[in-house]
């Protein structure tokens, strides 16, 4: 599952503190970049949630359709055979039974 693979949450990124060094990065630049990372991270997380819900919904639809399929298949096959028989009678008429 995705939760097992993701190491950071948006909150953990937001709350991360970095030590400063003598020749370190500007804190303001790091904060701006992390803000962008957080927004992207949240957007990806939301998209994943929506896709997982859609996937679950489609799996349920497929399961329901496959449960109905055998009954429809038998009726359809019977109807096809009936139509074929009627067509043969109409096209060949009495020749079919001679």
C-alpha positions, 0 to 999 in steps of 0.5 A: 500500500502507498502509506507503507512507501511514503516516508514523509507527510506534508506536516512533517515537511512543514515542521522540519527544522534545519540547523544553520551553518557558517555558509548555509542556505538562506532560510527564506529560500528553503522555506519557500521551496518547502512550501512548494513541495508541501503544496505538490505533496498534498496535491499528489496525495489528494489525487491518489486518494481520488484515484483509489476511490475511483478504482474501488468504485470501478472494481465494484461495478465490474464485480456486479456486471460479472455477476449479471453476465451469465444470466444475460448470456443465456438469454442472449444465446437463446434469442439468437438461436430463435432468430436464426431459426426464424430466419432459416424458415423465412429464407428457405421455407419448405425447402428446409424440411424437404 
